Amino acid sequence: MALDTDETGTLIGSDKVEGTAVYGADNNKIGSIERVMIDKVSGRVSYAVLGFGGFLGIGNDHYPLPWQSLKYDTNLGGYITGVSEQQLRGAPKYSNDNEWNWGDVTRTRAVNAYYGVPMV
């Protein structure tokens, strides 16, 4: 099967990551990736923002997940995380794009601490 031009064996375009399903520790779908947050200096993806809750994408809350907490699973065709849906319900989140200040280091530290992932 030929890969699209925005995907190689180990690289993928951000437009293909957005919308990809995320599965919890029990392999059940818990949401999908809405966007990725890339560090401007290093060029590394730091966070994936998971859309969760709501109905058909309406009323979703937004959960920043440290990129290191996600692993791509070819069998599921999506990303898997060790977080359960129940754990996600208590995770740091925001309701709309205007409520999260990505420049607030205390917030990003809290996200990483919640998921047990060191700051990079």
Buried (B, 14 or more C-beta within 10 A) or exposed (E): EEEEEEBEEEEBEEEEBBEBBBBBBEEEEBBBBBBBBBEEEEEEBBBBBBBBBEEEEEEBBBBBBBBBBBEEEEEEEBBBBEBEBEBBEEBBBBEEEEEBEEEEEEBBEBBBEBBEBEEE
